[in-house]
């Protein structure tokens, strides 16, 4: 091996070849294809959702009822705050799995009862069971973007 560095001086460098596209698509063809795609997409009907499934009427009404309940210390509803972990709707029976911000929350005794009453008042709900869990613990990461925006965290 040689430790010698060779330097070559040049007066100019030839420009690289220009890129060429052989199959240029006319703008009208592009627009026509997009138009066809959009017409097909817009003509599709959404799949029917069972009432108890997320996106179903009863499930959406239960979620709306949960969004009417506000944490007394934080001006955000408990759903967007991330305190509701799961909502299961089976016929007229609803199971809500939830937590609180801390086990020592001042509404630890009253909040599950309020959730049960509000969800039970939704038309079509026969009964509601509320399961209060501490695992996984609540964290600010559970909040929706709307809640973070409301609290000035975004």
DSSP file (Angstrom, degrees, kcal/mol; ACC not computed):
  #  RESIDUE AA STRUCTURE BP1 BP2  ACC     N-H-->O    O-->H-N    N-H-->O    O-->H-N    TCO  KAPPA ALPHA  PHI   PSI    X-CA   Y-CA   Z-CA
    1    1 A X              0   0    0      0, 0.0     2,-0.5     0, 0.0     0, 0.0   0.000 360.0 360.0 360.0 144.5    0.0    0.0    0.0
    2    2 A X        -     0   0    0      2,-0.1     0, 0.0     1,-0.1     0, 0.0  -0.903 360.0-154.6-111.5 138.1    1.1    3.4   -0.8
    3    3 A X        +     0   0    0     -2,-0.5     2,-0.4     2,-0.1    -1,-0.1   0.184  59.9 122.4 -89.3  15.9    0.4    6.4    1.4
    4    4 A X        -     0   0    0      1,-0.0     2,-0.5     2,-0.0    -2,-0.1  -0.648  51.5-152.4 -86.5 133.6    0.6    8.6   -1.6
    5    5 A X        -     0   0    0     -2,-0.4     2,-0.5     2,-0.0    -2,-0.1  -0.911   9.6-150.5-105.4 127.4   -2.4   10.8   -2.5
    6    6 A X        -     0   0    0     -2,-0.5     2,-0.5     2,-0.0    -2,-0.0  -0.833   8.2-164.1-101.2 134.9   -2.8   11.7   -6.1
    7    7 A X        -     0   0    0     -2,-0.5     2,-0.5     2,-0.0    -2,-0.0  -0.966   0.9-165.9-118.6 130.9   -4.5   14.9   -7.1
    8    8 A X        -     0   0    0     -2,-0.5     2,-0.4     2,-0.0    -2,-0.0  -0.975   8.7-151.3-118.8 126.1   -5.7   15.6  -10.6
    9    9 A X        -     0   0    0     -2,-0.5     2,-0.3     2,-0.0    -2,-0.0  -0.806  15.6-176.0 -98.7 136.2   -6.6   19.1  -11.7
   10   10 A X        -     0   0    0     -2,-0.4     3,-0.1     1,-0.1    -2,-0.0  -0.932  27.9-143.6-129.4 153.9   -9.3   19.6  -14.4
   11   11 A X  S    S-     0   0    0     -2,-0.3     2,-0.3     1,-0.3    -1,-0.1   0.839  81.8  -7.3 -83.8 -35.3  -10.6   22.7  -16.1
   12   12 A X        -     0   0    0      2,-0.0     2,-0.4     0, 0.0    -1,-0.3  -0.984  57.8-132.2-156.9 162.5  -14.2   21.7  -16.3
   13   13 A X        -     0   0    0     -2,-0.3     2,-0.1    -3,-0.1     3,-0.1  -0.976  32.3-115.7-120.2 132.7  -16.5   18.7  -15.7
   14   14 A X        -     0   0    0     -2,-0.4     3,-0.1     1,-0.1     2,-0.0  -0.412  38.4-106.4 -66.7 142.0  -19.1   17.7  -18.3
   15   15 A X        -     0   0    0      1,-0.1    -1,-0.1    -2,-0.1     3,-0.1  -0.350  38.3-103.9 -66.9 148.4  -22.7   18.1  -17.1
   16   16 A X        -     0   0    0      1,-0.1    -1,-0.1    -3,-0.1     2,-0.0  -0.333  46.7 -88.5 -68.8 156.7  -24.6   14.9  -16.2
   17   17 A X        -     0   0    0      1,-0.1     2,-0.2    -3,-0.1    -1,-0.1  -0.363  46.3-110.3 -66.1 145.8  -27.1   13.7  -18.7
   18   18 A X        -     0   0    0      1,-0.1     2,-0.2    -3,-0.1    -1,-0.1  -0.499  32.6-108.5 -76.6 144.3  -30.7   15.1  -18.3
   19   19 A X        -     0   0    0     -2,-0.2     2,-0.4     2,-0.0    -1,-0.1  -0.499  36.1-164.1 -71.7 140.1  -33.4   12.7  -17.1
   20   20 A X        -     0   0    0     -2,-0.2     2,-0.6    -3,-0.0    -3,-0.0  -0.986  12.0-152.4-129.3 137.9  -35.9   11.8  -19.7
   21   21 A X        -     0   0    0     -2,-0.4     3,-0.3     1,-0.2    -2,-0.0  -0.942   7.5-172.8-111.7 117.1  -39.3   10.3  -19.3
   22   22 A X  S    S+     0   0    0     -2,-0.6     2,-1.1     1,-0.2    -1,-0.2   0.890  78.5  51.6 -77.0 -40.1  -40.4    8.2  -22.3
   23   23 A X  S    S+     0   0    0      2,-0.0     2,-0.4     0, 0.0    -1,-0.2  -0.648  73.1 178.3-102.4  77.9  -43.9    7.5  -21.1
   24   24 A X        -     0   0    0     -2,-1.1     2,-0.5    -3,-0.3    -2,-0.0  -0.664  21.5-139.4 -82.4 131.2  -45.3   10.9  -20.2
   25   25 A X        -     0   0    0     -2,-0.4     2,-0.1     1,-0.0    -2,-0.0  -0.768  18.2-121.0 -92.8 131.5  -48.9   10.7  -19.1
   26   26 A X    >>  -     0   0    0     -2,-0.5     4,-1.6     1,-0.1     3,-0.7  -0.429  19.8-121.7 -69.1 143.9  -51.2   13.5  -20.3
   27   27 A X  H 3> S+     0   0    0      1,-0.2     4,-2.3     2,-0.2     5,-0.2   0.852 112.0  58.5 -55.1 -36.2  -52.8   15.6  -17.5
   28   28 A X  H 3> S+     0   0    0      1,-0.2     4,-2.3     2,-0.2    -1,-0.2   0.890 103.8  51.7 -62.6 -38.8  -56.3   14.7  -18.8
   29   29 A X  H <> S+     0   0    0     -3,-0.7     4,-2.0     2,-0.2    -1,-0.2   0.901 109.3  50.2 -65.1 -40.2  -55.5   11.0  -18.4
   30   30 A X  H  X S+     0   0    0     -4,-1.6     4,-2.0     1,-0.2    -2,-0.2   0.935 112.2  46.7 -62.2 -46.5  -54.5   11.6  -14.8
   31   31 A X  H  X S+     0   0    0     -4,-2.3     4,-2.5     1,-0.2    -2,-0.2   0.891 110.1  53.1 -64.9 -39.3  -57.6   13.5  -14.0
   32   32 A X  H  X S+     0   0    0     -4,-2.3     4,-2.3     1,-0.2    -1,-0.2   0.908 108.8  49.4 -63.7 -41.7  -59.9   11.0  -15.6
   33   33 A X  H  X S+     0   0    0     -4,-2.0     4,-2.1     1,-0.2    -1,-0.2   0.919 112.4  47.5 -64.3 -43.4  -58.4    8.2  -13.6
   34   34 A X  H  X S+     0   0    0     -4,-2.0     4,-2.7     2,-0.2    -2,-0.2   0.891 110.0  53.3 -65.3 -39.1  -58.8   10.1  -10.3
   35   35 A X  H  X S+     0   0    0     -4,-2.5     4,-2.5     1,-0.2    -1,-0.2   0.935 109.3  48.3 -61.9 -46.2  -62.4   11.0  -11.2
   36   36 A X  H  X S+     0   0    0     -4,-2.3     4,-2.0     1,-0.2    -1,-0.2   0.908 112.1  49.9 -60.1 -42.2  -63.2    7.4  -11.8
   37   37 A X  H  X S+     0   0    0     -4,-2.1     4,-2.3     1,-0.2    -2,-0.2   0.927 111.6  47.8 -63.1 -45.8  -61.6    6.4   -8.5
   38   38 A X  H  X S+     0   0    0     -4,-2.7     4,-3.0     1,-0.2     5,-0.2   0.899 109.3  52.8 -64.1 -41.3  -63.5    9.1   -6.6
   39   39 A X  H  X S+     0   0    0     -4,-2.5     4,-1.6     1,-0.2    -1,-0.2   0.920 111.9  45.8 -61.7 -42.8  -66.9    8.2   -8.1
   40   40 A X  H  X S+     0   0    0     -4,-2.0     4,-0.8     2,-0.2    -1,-0.2   0.899 114.0  48.9 -65.6 -40.6  -66.4    4.5   -7.1
   41   41 A X  H >< S+     0   0    0     -4,-2.3     3,-0.8     1,-0.2    -2,-0.2   0.928 113.1  46.0 -65.1 -45.6  -65.3    5.5   -3.6
   42   42 A X  H 3< S+     0   0    0     -4,-3.0    -1,-0.2     1,-0.2    -2,-0.2   0.759 107.1  59.1 -71.5 -24.2  -68.2    7.9   -3.1
   43   43 A X  H 3< S+     0   0    0     -4,-1.6    -1,-0.2    -5,-0.2    -2,-0.2   0.686  83.7 102.7 -77.9 -17.5  -70.7    5.3   -4.4
   44   44 A X    <<  -     0   0    0     -4,-0.8     2,-0.4    -3,-0.8    -3,-0.0  -0.404  66.9-139.6 -68.3 140.9  -69.8    2.8   -1.8
   45   45 A X        -     0   0    0     -2,-0.1     3,-0.1     1,-0.0    -2,-0.1  -0.814  24.4-108.4 -98.3 140.2  -72.2    2.4    1.1
   46   46 A X        -     0   0    0     -2,-0.4     2,-0.1     1,-0.1     3,-0.1  -0.365  40.5-100.7 -66.1 148.2  -70.8    1.9    4.6
   47   47 A X        -     0   0    0      1,-0.1     2,-0.1    -2,-0.0    -1,-0.1  -0.393  42.8-100.1 -67.4 144.7  -71.1   -1.5    6.1
   48   48 A X        -     0   0    0     -3,-0.1     2,-0.5    -2,-0.1    -1,-0.1  -0.446  37.1-147.8 -66.2 136.4  -74.0   -1.9    8.6
   49   49 A X        -     0   0    0      6,-0.1     8,-0.3    -2,-0.1     2,-0.1  -0.917  16.0-118.3-110.6 132.0  -72.7   -1.8   12.1
   50   50 A X    >   -     0   0    0     -2,-0.5     3,-1.6     1,-0.1     6,-0.2  -0.400  30.3-114.5 -65.2 144.6  -74.5   -3.7   14.9
   51   51 A X  T 3  S+     0   0    0      1,-0.3     8,-1.9     5,-0.2     9,-0.2   0.793 113.2  48.2 -55.0 -33.9  -75.9   -1.4   17.6
   52   52 A X  T 3  S+     0   0    0      6,-0.2    37,-0.7     7,-0.1    -1,-0.3   0.617  94.1  91.4 -85.2 -11.9  -73.5   -2.7   20.3
   53   53 A X  S X  S-     0   0    0     -3,-1.6     3,-3.2     1,-0.1     6,-0.3  -0.472  96.2 -85.2 -81.7 152.9  -70.3   -2.5   18.2
   54   54 A X  T 3  S+     0   0    0      1,-0.3    -1,-0.1    -2,-0.1     3,-0.1  -0.366 123.7  29.1 -54.9 131.0  -68.1    0.6   18.2
   55   55 A X  T 3  S+     0   0    0      1,-0.4    -1,-0.3    -4,-0.1    -6,-0.1   0.244  96.7 120.3  96.3 -12.3  -69.7    2.9   15.6
   56   56 A X  S <> S-     0   0    0     -3,-3.2     4,-2.6    -6,-0.2    -1,-0.4  -0.427  76.7-109.2 -80.8 162.0  -73.1    1.4   16.2
   57   57 A X  H  > S+     0   0    0     -8,-0.3     4,-2.2     1,-0.2     5,-0.2   0.926 115.4  43.8 -59.0 -50.5  -76.0    3.7   17.4
   58   58 A X  H  > S+     0   0    0      1,-0.2     4,-2.2     2,-0.2    -1,-0.2   0.910 114.6  49.8 -66.0 -41.4  -76.3    2.4   21.0
   59   59 A X  H  > S+     0   0    0     -8,-1.9     4,-2.4    -6,-0.3    -1,-0.2   0.925 111.6  49.2 -60.5 -44.7  -72.5    2.4   21.5
   60   60 A X  H  X S+     0   0    0     -4,-2.6     4,-2.2    -9,-0.2    -1,-0.2   0.868 109.9  51.4 -64.2 -36.3  -72.3    5.9   20.2
   61   61 A X  H  X S+     0   0    0     -4,-2.2     4,-2.0     2,-0.2    -1,-0.2   0.882 109.7  49.9 -68.2 -37.6  -75.1    7.0   22.5
   62   62 A X  H  X S+     0   0    0     -4,-2.2     4,-2.1     2,-0.2    -2,-0.2   0.928 111.3  48.6 -65.2 -44.5  -73.3    5.5   25.5
   63   63 A X  H  X S+     0   0    0     -4,-2.4     4,-1.9     1,-0.2    -2,-0.2   0.897 109.7  52.7 -62.1 -39.9  -70.1    7.3   24.6
   64   64 A X  H  < S+     0   0    0     -4,-2.2     4,-0.4     1,-0.2    -1,-0.2   0.892 108.3  50.6 -62.9 -38.6  -72.0   10.5   24.2
   65   65 A X  H >< S+     0   0    0     -4,-2.0     3,-1.0     1,-0.2    -1,-0.2   0.893 109.4  51.0 -65.3 -38.5  -73.5   10.0   27.7
   66   66 A X  H >< S+     0   0    0     -4,-2.1     3,-1.4     1,-0.2    13,-0.5   0.836 103.5  59.0 -67.0 -32.1  -70.0    9.4   29.0
   67   67 A X  T 3< S+     0   0    0     -4,-1.9    -1,-0.2     1,-0.3    -2,-0.2   0.594  96.7  63.2 -74.0  -8.9  -68.8   12.6   27.4
   68   68 A X  T <  S+     0   0    0     -3,-1.0     2,-0.5    -4,-0.4    -1,-0.3   0.506  86.3  86.2 -88.7  -5.3  -71.4   14.5   29.4
   69   69 A X    <   -     0   0    0     -3,-1.4     9,-2.6    -4,-0.2     2,-0.4  -0.857  65.7-162.8-100.1 124.2  -69.7   13.5   32.7
   70   70 A X  B     -A   77   0A   0     -2,-0.5     2,-0.3     7,-0.3     7,-0.2  -0.838  23.8-115.8-110.5 143.8  -66.9   15.9   33.7
   71   71 A X        -     0   0    0      5,-1.8     5,-0.3     3,-0.4     3,-0.0  -0.585  25.9-137.2 -68.7 132.3  -64.1   15.4   36.2
   72   72 A X  S    S+     0   0    0     -2,-0.3    -1,-0.1     1,-0.2     3,-0.1   0.763 100.2  40.0 -68.9 -22.7  -64.7   17.9   39.0
   73   73 A X  S    S+     0   0    0      1,-0.2     2,-0.5     3,-0.1    -1,-0.2   0.727 117.4  47.1 -96.0 -24.0  -61.0   18.9   39.2
   74   74 A X  S    S-     0   0    0      2,-0.2     2,-2.6    -3,-0.0    -3,-0.4  -0.979  81.2-133.1-121.7 124.4  -60.1   18.9   35.5
   75   75 A X  S    S+     0   0    0     -2,-0.5     2,-0.3    -5,-0.1    -3,-0.1  -0.193  75.5  96.7 -76.7  53.0  -62.5   20.7   33.1
   76   76 A X  S    S-     0   0    0     -2,-2.6    -5,-1.8    -5,-0.3    -2,-0.2  -0.988  80.6-103.5-137.6 144.7  -62.5   17.8   30.6
   77   77 A X  B  >  -A   70   0A   0     -2,-0.3     4,-1.9    -7,-0.2    -7,-0.3  -0.312  32.7-115.5 -68.4 156.1  -65.1   15.0   30.2
   78   78 A X  T  4>S+     0   0    0     -9,-2.6     5,-2.1   -12,-0.5     6,-0.7   0.747 111.7  55.7 -68.3 -24.3  -64.1   11.6   31.5
   79   79 A X  T >45S+     0   0    0    -13,-0.5     3,-1.1   -10,-0.3     5,-0.3   0.961 112.8  39.1 -72.1 -51.0  -64.1   10.0   28.1
   80   80 A X  T 345S+     0   0    0      1,-0.3    64,-2.6     2,-0.1    67,-0.3   0.765 108.9  63.7 -69.7 -24.3  -61.6   12.4   26.5
   81   81 A X  T 3<5S-     0   0    0     -4,-1.9    -1,-0.3    62,-0.2    -2,-0.2   0.684 114.9-118.3 -70.7 -17.5  -59.6   12.5   29.7
   82   82 A X  T < 5S+     0   0    0     -3,-1.1    -3,-0.2    -4,-0.5    57,-0.1   0.667  78.5 125.3  89.5  18.4  -58.9    8.8   29.1
   83   83 A X      < +     0   0    0     -5,-2.1    16,-2.4    15,-0.1     2,-0.7   0.695  56.5  77.8 -81.5 -18.5  -60.6    7.5   32.2
   84   84 A X  E     +B   98   0B   0     -6,-0.7    14,-0.3    -5,-0.3     3,-0.1  -0.828  54.4 175.2 -93.7 115.2  -62.9    5.1   30.2
   85   85 A X  E     +     0   0B   0     12,-2.5     2,-0.3    -2,-0.7    13,-0.2   0.820  63.8   1.8 -88.3 -34.0  -60.9    2.1   29.1
   86   86 A X  E     -B   97   0B   0     11,-1.8    11,-2.6     2,-0.0     2,-0.4  -0.990  48.5-163.3-158.1 143.5  -63.6    0.0   27.5
   87   87 A X  E     -B   96   0B   0     -2,-0.3     2,-0.5     9,-0.2     9,-0.2  -0.977  15.3-175.7-128.9 116.9  -67.3    0.1   26.6
   88   88 A X  E     -B   95   0B   0      7,-2.8     7,-2.7    -2,-0.4     2,-0.5  -0.960   4.8-167.3-115.3 128.0  -69.0   -3.2   25.8
   89   89 A X  E     +B   94   0B   0    -37,-0.7     2,-0.5    -2,-0.5     5,-0.2  -0.966  10.0 173.7-116.6 122.3  -72.6   -3.2   24.6
   90   90 A X  E >   -B   93   0B   0      3,-3.2     3,-2.2    -2,-0.5     2,-0.5  -0.884  68.1 -55.1-129.4  99.2  -74.3   -6.6   24.5
   91   91 A X  T 3  S-     0   0    0     -2,-0.5     0, 0.0     1,-0.3     0, 0.0  -0.583 120.5 -24.1  67.2-121.9  -78.0   -6.2   23.7
   92   92 A X  T 3  S+     0   0    0     -2,-0.5    34,-2.8    33,-0.1    35,-1.4   0.347 119.8  98.9-100.9   4.9  -79.2   -3.8   26.4
   93   93 A X  E <   -Bc  90 127B   0     -3,-2.2    -3,-3.2    33,-0.2     2,-0.4  -0.810  54.4-167.3 -97.4 129.8  -76.5   -4.7   28.8
   94   94 A X  E     -Bc  89 128B   0     33,-2.3    35,-2.8    -2,-0.5     2,-0.5  -0.962   8.4-164.7-121.1 131.1  -73.5   -2.3   29.0
   95   95 A X  E     -Bc  88 129B   0     -7,-2.7    -7,-2.8    -2,-0.4     2,-0.5  -0.967   8.3-169.5-110.9 125.4  -70.1   -3.0   30.7
   96   96 A X  E     -Bc  87 130B   0     33,-2.9    35,-3.3    -2,-0.5     2,-0.6  -0.970   5.6-162.8-116.9 123.8  -67.9    0.1   31.3
   97   97 A X  E     +Bc  86 131B   0    -11,-2.6   -12,-2.5    -2,-0.5   -11,-1.8  -0.925  27.7 155.8-104.2 125.1  -64.3   -0.4   32.4
   98   98 A X  E     -Bc  84 132B   0     33,-2.8    35,-3.0    -2,-0.6     2,-0.3  -0.881  26.7-160.2-142.9 170.1  -62.9    2.7   33.9
   99   99 A X        -     0   0    0    -16,-2.4     2,-0.3    -2,-0.3    35,-0.1  -0.784  19.2-123.4-137.0-177.0  -60.3    4.2   36.2
  100  100 A X        -     0   0    0     33,-0.3    38,-0.5    -2,-0.3     3,-0.1  -0.852  32.6-104.3-126.4 166.0  -59.7    7.4   38.0
  101  101 A X  S    S-     0   0    0     -2,-0.3     2,-0.3     1,-0.2    37,-0.1   0.886 103.8  -3.4 -61.0 -38.0  -56.7    9.8   37.9
  102  102 A X    >   -     0   0    0     35,-0.1     3,-1.6     1,-0.0    -1,-0.2  -0.977  69.9-115.6-146.5 157.0  -55.6    8.5   41.3
  103  103 A X  T 3  S+     0   0    0     -2,-0.3     5,-0.1     1,-0.3    -2,-0.1   0.762 117.5  56.0 -63.1 -22.7  -56.9    6.0   43.9
  104  104 A X  T 3  S+     0   0    0     -4,-0.0    -1,-0.3     3,-0.0    -3,-0.0   0.179  76.4 142.3 -95.4  17.7  -57.3    9.0   46.3
  105  105 A X    X   -     0   0    0     -3,-1.6     3,-2.0     1,-0.1     4,-0.2  -0.331  58.8-127.1 -58.7 136.1  -59.5   11.0   43.9
  106  106 A X  T 3  S+     0   0    0      1,-0.3     3,-0.3     2,-0.1     4,-0.2   0.733 109.2  49.3 -60.8 -21.7  -62.2   12.8   45.8
  107  107 A X  T 3> S+     0   0    0      1,-0.2     4,-3.2     2,-0.1     5,-0.3   0.148  73.6 116.2-102.9  20.0  -64.9   11.3   43.5
  108  108 A X  T <4 S+     0   0    0     -3,-2.0     4,-0.4     1,-0.2    -1,-0.2   0.833  83.5  39.2 -57.7 -33.4  -63.6    7.7   43.9
  109  109 A X  T  4 S+     0   0    0     -3,-0.3     4,-0.4    -4,-0.2    -1,-0.2   0.828 124.4  36.0 -85.9 -32.8  -66.9    6.7   45.6
  110  110 A X  T  > S+     0   0    0     -4,-0.2     4,-2.1     2,-0.1    -2,-0.2   0.790 100.7  70.6 -94.4 -28.8  -69.3    8.8   43.5
  111  111 A X  H  X S+     0   0    0     -4,-3.2     4,-2.5     1,-0.2     5,-0.2   0.916  97.6  49.3 -61.3 -48.0  -67.9    8.7   40.0
  112  112 A X  H  > S+     0   0    0     -4,-0.4     4,-2.3    -5,-0.3    -1,-0.2   0.895 112.4  50.3 -59.4 -36.6  -68.6    5.0   39.2
  113  113 A X  H  > S+     0   0    0     -4,-0.4     4,-2.4     2,-0.2    -1,-0.2   0.889 109.7  49.6 -66.4 -38.8  -72.2    5.5   40.4
  114  114 A X  H  X S+     0   0    0     -4,-2.1     4,-2.8     2,-0.2     5,-0.2   0.903 110.4  50.6 -66.1 -40.3  -72.7    8.5   38.3
  115  115 A X  H  X S+     0   0    0     -4,-2.5     4,-2.6     1,-0.2     5,-0.3   0.930 110.8  49.5 -61.5 -45.0  -71.4    6.6   35.2
  116  116 A X  H  X S+     0   0    0     -4,-2.3     4,-2.2    -5,-0.2    -2,-0.2   0.916 113.7  45.6 -60.9 -44.0  -73.8    3.8   36.0
  117  117 A X  H  X S+     0   0    0     -4,-2.4     4,-1.1     2,-0.2    -2,-0.2   0.926 115.0  45.8 -65.9 -45.5  -76.7    6.2   36.3
  118  118 A X  H  < S+     0   0    0     -4,-2.8     3,-0.3     2,-0.2     4,-0.3   0.918 116.9  43.3 -66.8 -43.7  -75.9    8.2   33.2
  119  119 A X  H >< S+     0   0    0     -4,-2.6     3,-1.5    -5,-0.2    -1,-0.2   0.899 111.1  55.8 -69.1 -39.2  -75.3    5.2   31.0
  120  120 A X  H 3< S+     0   0    0     -4,-2.2    -1,-0.2    -5,-0.3    -2,-0.2   0.742 101.2  59.8 -63.6 -22.6  -78.4    3.4   32.4
  121  121 A X  T 3< S+     0   0    0     -4,-1.1     2,-0.3    -3,-0.3    -1,-0.3   0.545  78.4 108.3 -82.7  -7.8  -80.5    6.4   31.3
  122  122 A X  S X  S-     0   0    0     -3,-1.5     3,-2.2    -4,-0.3   -60,-0.1  -0.552  84.3-106.6 -70.3 128.7  -79.5    6.0   27.6
  123  123 A X  T 3  S+     0   0    0     -2,-0.3     3,-0.1     1,-0.3    -1,-0.1  -0.342 106.9  27.9 -57.6 130.5  -82.6    4.7   25.7
  124  124 A X  T 3  S+     0   0    0      1,-0.3     2,-0.6    -4,-0.1    -1,-0.3   0.229  91.4 114.9 101.0 -13.2  -82.0    1.1   24.8
  125  125 A X    <   -     0   0    0     -3,-2.2    -1,-0.3     1,-0.2   -32,-0.2  -0.823  39.4-177.9 -93.8 121.7  -79.8    0.3   27.8
  126  126 A X        -     0   0    0    -34,-2.8     2,-0.3    -2,-0.6   -33,-0.2   0.933  67.9 -11.7 -81.5 -51.5  -81.3   -2.2   30.2
  127  127 A X  E     -c   93   0B   0    -35,-1.4   -33,-2.3     2,-0.0     2,-0.4  -0.978  59.6-147.8-148.0 161.3  -78.6   -2.2   32.8
  128  128 A X  E     -c   94   0B   0     -2,-0.3     2,-0.5   -35,-0.2   -33,-0.2  -0.995   3.1-162.5-134.8 133.8  -75.0   -1.0   33.2
  129  129 A X  E     -c   95   0B   0    -35,-2.8   -33,-2.9    -2,-0.4     2,-0.5  -0.968   9.3-156.9-114.7 132.1  -72.1   -2.4   35.2
  130  130 A X  E     -c   96   0B   0     -2,-0.5     2,-0.6   -35,-0.2   -33,-0.2  -0.940   2.5-162.9-111.4 125.4  -69.1   -0.2   35.9
  131  131 A X  E     -c   97   0B   0    -35,-3.3   -33,-2.8    -2,-0.5     2,-0.6  -0.935   6.8-155.4-109.6 115.0  -65.8   -1.9   36.7
  132  132 A X  E     +c   98   0B   0     -2,-0.6     2,-0.3   -35,-0.2   -33,-0.2  -0.813  20.1 178.3 -92.6 120.4  -63.3    0.3   38.4
  133  133 A X        -     0   0    0    -35,-3.0   -33,-0.3    -2,-0.6     3,-0.1  -0.861  29.3-166.2-122.9 155.8  -59.7   -0.8   37.7
  134  134 A X        +     0   0    0     -2,-0.3     2,-0.5     1,-0.2    -1,-0.1   0.419  58.6 106.0-116.4  -4.5  -56.3    0.6   38.7
  135  135 A X  S    S+     0   0    0      1,-0.2    -1,-0.2     2,-0.1     2,-0.1  -0.977  80.0  30.7-125.4 118.2  -54.2   -1.4   36.4
  136  136 A X  S    S-     0   0    0     -2,-0.5    -1,-0.2    -3,-0.1    -3,-0.1   0.484 103.4-132.9 -76.4 148.3  -53.1    0.0   34.0
  137  137 A X        -     0   0    0     -2,-0.1    -2,-0.1     1,-0.1     2,-0.1  -0.344  25.0-100.3 -68.4 151.9  -52.9    3.2   36.0
  138  138 A X        +     0   0    0    -38,-0.5     2,-0.3   -37,-0.1    -1,-0.1  -0.412  45.1 175.2 -69.5 146.1  -54.1    6.4   34.3
  139  139 A X    >   -     0   0    0    -57,-0.1     3,-2.3    -2,-0.1     4,-0.3  -0.968  46.9-104.8-144.6 160.2  -51.6    8.8   32.8
  140  140 A X  G >  S+     0   0    0     -2,-0.3     3,-1.4     1,-0.3     8,-0.1   0.719 114.2  74.0 -58.5 -19.2  -51.9   12.0   30.8
  141  141 A X  G 3  S+     0   0    0      1,-0.3    -1,-0.3   -59,-0.0   -59,-0.1   0.713  85.2  66.2 -66.5 -18.2  -50.9    9.9   27.7
  142  142 A X  G <  S+     0   0    0     -3,-2.3    -1,-0.3   -61,-0.1    -2,-0.2   0.653  81.1 103.3 -75.8 -15.5  -54.5    8.4   27.8
  143  143 A X  S <  S-     0   0    0     -3,-1.4   -62,-0.2    -4,-0.3   -63,-0.1  -0.323  74.0-118.9 -72.0 149.3  -56.0   11.8   27.0
  144  144 A X     >  -     0   0    0    -64,-2.6     4,-2.2     1,-0.1     5,-0.2  -0.350  29.2-107.1 -76.3 166.3  -57.4   12.6   23.5
  145  145 A X  H  > S+     0   0    0      1,-0.2     4,-2.6     2,-0.2     5,-0.2   0.856 121.5  58.2 -62.4 -34.3  -55.8   15.5   21.5
  146  146 A X  H  > S+     0   0    0      2,-0.2     4,-2.4     1,-0.2    -1,-0.2   0.916 106.9  47.0 -61.6 -42.6  -59.0   17.5   22.2
  147  147 A X  H  > S+     0   0    0    -67,-0.3     4,-2.0     2,-0.2    -2,-0.2   0.911 111.7  50.2 -66.3 -41.9  -58.5   17.1   26.0
  148  148 A X  H  <>S+     0   0    0     -4,-2.2     5,-3.5     1,-0.2     6,-0.6   0.908 111.5  48.9 -62.6 -40.6  -54.8   18.1   25.6
  149  149 A X  H ><5S+     0   0    0     -4,-2.6     3,-1.1     3,-0.2    -2,-0.2   0.913 109.5  52.0 -64.4 -42.8  -55.8   21.2   23.6
  150  150 A X  H 3<5S+     0   0    0     -4,-2.4    -1,-0.2     1,-0.3    -2,-0.2   0.857 113.6  44.2 -61.3 -36.0  -58.4   22.1   26.1
  151  151 A X  T 3<5S-     0   0    0     -4,-2.0    -1,-0.3    -5,-0.1    -2,-0.2   0.397 116.1-112.9 -92.0   3.2  -55.8   21.9   28.9
  152  152 A X  T < 5S+     0   0    0     -3,-1.1    -3,-0.2    -4,-0.4    -2,-0.1   0.801  79.7 126.6  73.0  28.7  -53.2   23.8   26.9
  153  153 A X      <       0   0    0     -5,-3.5    -4,-0.2    -6,-0.2    -5,-0.1   0.404 360.0 360.0 -98.8   1.5  -50.9   20.7   26.7
  154  154 A X              0   0    0     -6,-0.6    -1,-0.2    -5,-0.1    -5,-0.1   0.391 360.0 360.0-106.0 360.0  -50.5   20.8   22.9
